[in-house]
Amino acid sequence: MTVAEFGGSGQGILLLHGLMSRASTWWTVAQWLKPYGRVVAPDARGHGRNPVRGPFRTEDFVADAADVIERYDLAPAVVIGHSMGGLHAWALAATRPDLVRAVVAEDVVPDNRGRTVDEWKWYFDAWPPAFESLAHVRTVVDVPRVEEMFEEREDGWHLIAHLPDLYEIASEWGERDYWGYVDAIRCPMLVVEAGLGGLRAGQMAEVARRTGATHLVVPESGHVVHDQAPEVYRGAVEAFLSGSIDPV
């Protein structure tokens, strides 16, 4: 597994990225997190430079995250996750409370049953076999830090993750709900909701109600709040961390 060590010391902080992304996209966030502890982020299986291509059950990702915390001596860690990473943070906190001190979950909901990858797979299917340049990538793939997610090969630029893997990962989310994990969380938690994220309404508020978490809605932001409303996100996370751990 490829793991980025961003620096800092003391309290462990584990960053978990979202679908299609990778550890290095957390770089800017990691810079202001370093005064709060030792910041580490893995490439999830099926993403980035992680050579593991499966299996892709949520529990497999959670086992990987637990392994990183134990291997890097981060426990009990503050676990910060975006989207898919937020789901894995919930499941990790629920099943391995000994490893998790607090959770920040960004724009993720526990119940997407009935939704399928066919709702968005067409978008990826419309991509060219290879992009001609990073500029070409940016005209088609409108997501923050997109340059971190692509690499140049002989025939052009390619997503580092494998699309069939992403489809398999996401397909599970339409088949099961994760409220059981949410209900088992006992640590402090901040849930950050993107007002323009397009996720099912009301679920993050319900997560906060069930767990006693702090719930912040960022009306002006799309799905990647930490990049699209960085100052708001930073202020909320720093306030949360200052209430539970002291800067180093």
C-alpha positions as CSV (number, residue, x, y, z in Angstrom):
1,M,0.0,0.0,0.0
2,T,1.2,3.5,-0.8
3,V,1.1,5.8,2.1
4,A,1.9,9.6,2.1
5,E,3.5,10.9,5.3
6,F,2.9,14.7,5.3
7,G,4.7,15.4,8.5
8,G,3.8,16.7,12.0
9,S,4.3,14.8,15.3
10,G,2.3,13.5,18.2
11,Q,-1.4,12.8,17.8
12,G,-2.1,10.6,14.7
13,I,-4.3,12.1,12.0
14,L,-5.4,9.7,9.2
15,L,-6.8,11.2,5.9
16,L,-9.0,9.0,3.7
17,H,-9.8,10.2,0.2
18,G,-12.9,9.7,-1.9
19,L,-13.7,7.6,-4.9
20,M,-11.4,8.3,-7.9
21,S,-9.0,10.3,-5.8
22,R,-5.7,9.5,-4.0
23,A,-3.7,10.4,-1.0
24,S,-1.8,13.3,-2.6
25,T,-4.9,15.3,-3.1
26,W,-4.9,16.0,0.6
27,W,-1.6,17.9,0.4
28,T,-3.0,21.4,1.0
29,V,-5.2,20.3,3.9
30,A,-2.3,18.4,5.4
31,Q,-0.2,21.5,5.6
32,W,-2.5,23.2,8.1
33,L,-3.3,20.0,9.9
34,K,0.4,19.4,10.8
35,P,0.3,21.6,14.0
36,Y,-2.3,19.2,15.3
37,G,-0.4,16.0,14.9
38,R,1.3,13.5,12.5
39,V,-0.6,13.5,9.2
40,V,-0.8,10.3,7.2
41,A,-2.9,9.4,4.1
42,P,-3.0,6.1,2.2
43,D,-4.0,5.4,-1.4
44,A,-7.0,3.3,-1.0
45,R,-7.1,-0.1,-2.8
46,G,-7.9,0.3,-6.4
47,H,-6.6,3.9,-6.3
48,G,-3.4,5.8,-6.9
49,R,-0.3,3.6,-6.5
50,N,-1.9,1.0,-4.3
51,P,-1.3,-2.3,-6.1
52,V,-4.3,-4.1,-4.4
53,R,-7.1,-4.4,-7.0
54,G,-9.7,-6.1,-4.7
55,P,-11.7,-7.3,-3.1
56,F,-13.6,-4.1,-2.7
57,R,-16.1,-4.5,0.2
58,T,-16.3,-1.6,2.6
59,E,-14.9,-3.9,5.3
60,D,-11.8,-4.5,3.2
61,F,-11.1,-0.7,3.0
62,V,-11.7,-0.4,6.7
63,A,-9.2,-3.2,7.4
64,D,-6.6,-1.4,5.3
65,A,-7.2,1.9,7.3
66,A,-6.9,0.0,10.6
67,D,-3.6,-1.5,9.3
68,V,-2.2,1.9,8.5
69,I,-3.1,3.3,12.0
70,E,-1.5,0.3,13.7
71,R,1.6,0.1,11.4
72,Y,2.3,3.9,11.7
73,D,1.5,3.9,15.5
74,L,-1.2,6.6,15.1
75,A,-3.8,5.2,17.5
76,P,-6.0,6.6,18.7
77,A,-6.2,8.7,15.5
78,V,-8.4,11.5,14.3
79,V,-9.8,10.1,11.1
80,I,-10.8,12.6,8.4
81,G,-12.6,11.2,5.4
82,H,-14.1,12.7,2.3
83,S,-17.1,10.9,0.6
84,M,-16.0,7.3,0.3
85,G,-13.4,8.0,2.9
86,G,-16.0,9.4,5.2
87,L,-17.9,6.1,5.0
88,H,-14.8,4.2,5.8
89,A,-14.1,6.5,8.7
90,W,-17.6,5.7,10.1
91,A,-17.1,2.0,9.8
92,L,-13.7,2.1,11.3
93,A,-14.9,4.2,14.3
94,A,-17.8,1.7,14.8
95,T,-15.7,-1.5,14.6
96,R,-12.4,-0.4,16.0
97,P,-13.1,2.3,18.6
98,D,-9.7,1.6,20.1
99,L,-8.1,3.1,17.0
100,V,-10.2,6.2,16.5
101,R,-10.3,9.2,18.8
102,A,-12.5,11.5,16.6
103,V,-14.0,11.6,13.1
104,V,-14.5,14.3,10.5
105,A,-16.9,13.0,7.7
106,E,-17.2,15.2,4.6
107,D,-20.3,15.0,2.3
108,V,-21.2,11.3,2.7
109,V,-24.5,9.6,3.5
110,P,-25.1,6.1,4.9
111,D,-28.0,5.0,2.7
112,N,-27.8,5.1,-1.1
113,R,-29.9,1.9,-1.7
114,G,-31.5,1.8,-5.1
115,R,-29.0,4.0,-6.8
116,T,-26.8,2.3,-9.3
117,V,-23.5,3.2,-11.1
118,D,-25.5,3.4,-14.3
119,E,-26.7,6.9,-13.2
120,W,-23.2,8.2,-13.8
121,K,-21.2,5.5,-15.6
122,W,-22.2,7.0,-18.9
123,Y,-20.0,10.1,-18.1
124,F,-16.9,8.0,-17.7
125,D,-17.8,5.8,-20.7
126,A,-17.8,9.1,-22.8
127,W,-14.1,9.8,-22.0
128,P,-11.6,9.3,-24.8
129,P,-9.3,6.2,-24.6
130,A,-6.6,8.7,-23.6
131,F,-6.5,12.4,-23.0
132,E,-4.1,14.5,-25.1
133,S,-2.9,16.7,-22.3
134,L,-3.7,17.8,-18.8
135,A,-5.5,20.8,-20.3
136,H,-7.6,18.3,-22.2
137,V,-8.4,16.5,-19.0
138,R,-9.5,19.7,-17.3
139,T,-12.0,20.5,-20.1
140,V,-13.7,17.2,-19.4
141,V,-13.1,16.2,-15.8
142,D,-14.3,19.1,-13.6
143,V,-13.1,18.1,-10.2
144,P,-10.6,19.7,-7.8
145,R,-7.0,18.4,-7.8
146,V,-7.7,16.5,-11.0
147,E,-4.0,16.8,-12.0
148,E,-3.2,14.5,-9.0
149,M,-5.5,11.8,-10.3
150,F,-4.0,11.4,-13.8
151,E,-0.7,10.3,-15.2
152,E,1.0,10.6,-18.6
153,R,1.7,7.4,-20.5
154,E,2.9,6.7,-24.0
155,D,-0.4,7.3,-25.6
156,G,-1.6,10.2,-23.5
157,W,-3.0,11.0,-20.0
158,H,-5.0,8.3,-18.0
159,L,-6.8,8.2,-14.7
160,I,-4.5,6.4,-12.3
161,A,-7.5,4.4,-10.8
162,H,-9.1,1.7,-12.9
163,L,-12.7,2.5,-13.9
164,P,-14.0,-1.1,-13.6
165,D,-12.7,-1.1,-10.0
166,L,-14.5,2.2,-9.3
167,Y,-17.8,0.8,-10.6
168,E,-17.4,-2.3,-8.5
169,I,-16.7,-0.2,-5.4
170,A,-19.6,2.1,-5.9
171,S,-22.1,-0.6,-6.8
172,E,-22.0,-1.9,-3.2
173,W,-23.3,1.4,-1.9
174,G,-26.6,1.0,-3.8
175,E,-27.2,-2.4,-2.3
176,R,-26.8,-1.9,1.5
177,D,-27.1,0.8,4.1
178,Y,-24.6,1.8,6.8
179,W,-26.8,3.1,9.6
180,G,-25.6,0.2,11.8
181,Y,-22.1,1.6,11.6
182,V,-23.3,5.1,12.3
183,D,-25.3,4.0,15.3
184,A,-22.3,2.3,16.8
185,I,-20.0,5.4,16.8
186,R,-19.2,6.7,20.2
187,C,-16.4,9.2,19.6
188,P,-16.7,12.9,18.9
189,M,-17.6,13.7,15.3
190,L,-17.9,16.6,12.8
191,V,-20.1,16.0,9.7
192,V,-19.6,18.6,6.9
193,E,-22.3,18.7,4.3
194,A,-22.0,20.3,0.9
195,G,-25.0,22.4,0.0
196,L,-24.5,21.7,-3.7
197,G,-23.2,18.1,-3.3
198,G,-26.3,16.4,-4.6
199,L,-26.5,13.7,-2.0
200,R,-29.8,12.5,-0.5
201,A,-31.2,15.3,1.7
202,G,-31.5,15.0,5.4
203,Q,-29.2,12.0,6.0
204,M,-26.2,14.0,7.4
205,A,-28.5,15.8,9.8
206,E,-29.9,12.5,10.9
207,V,-26.3,11.2,11.4
208,A,-25.6,14.2,13.6
209,R,-28.9,13.6,15.6
210,R,-28.1,9.9,16.2
211,T,-24.5,10.4,17.2
212,G,-24.4,13.9,18.8
213,A,-22.1,15.1,16.1
214,T,-21.6,18.7,15.1
215,H,-23.2,19.2,11.7
216,L,-22.1,22.0,9.3
217,V,-23.8,22.7,6.0
218,V,-21.8,24.7,3.5
219,P,-24.5,26.1,1.1
220,E,-22.1,27.5,-1.5
221,S,-19.9,24.3,-1.9
222,G,-20.0,21.4,-4.2
223,H,-19.1,17.8,-3.1
224,V,-15.4,18.5,-2.3
225,V,-15.8,21.0,0.4
226,H,-12.2,21.0,1.5
227,D,-11.2,22.4,-1.9
228,Q,-14.3,24.3,-2.9
229,A,-14.8,26.2,0.4
230,P,-11.4,25.7,1.9
231,E,-11.5,28.5,4.5
232,V,-14.9,27.4,5.8
233,Y,-13.8,23.8,5.9
234,R,-10.5,24.6,7.7
235,G,-12.2,26.8,10.2
236,A,-14.7,24.1,11.1
237,V,-12.1,21.4,11.3
238,E,-9.7,23.4,13.4
239,A,-12.4,24.4,15.8
240,F,-13.4,20.8,16.1
241,L,-9.8,19.6,16.7
242,S,-9.1,22.4,19.1
243,G,-12.0,21.2,21.2
244,S,-10.7,17.6,21.4
245,I,-6.9,17.7,21.0
246,D,-4.3,20.4,21.7
247,P,-1.9,21.6,18.9
248,V,1.6,20.1,19.2
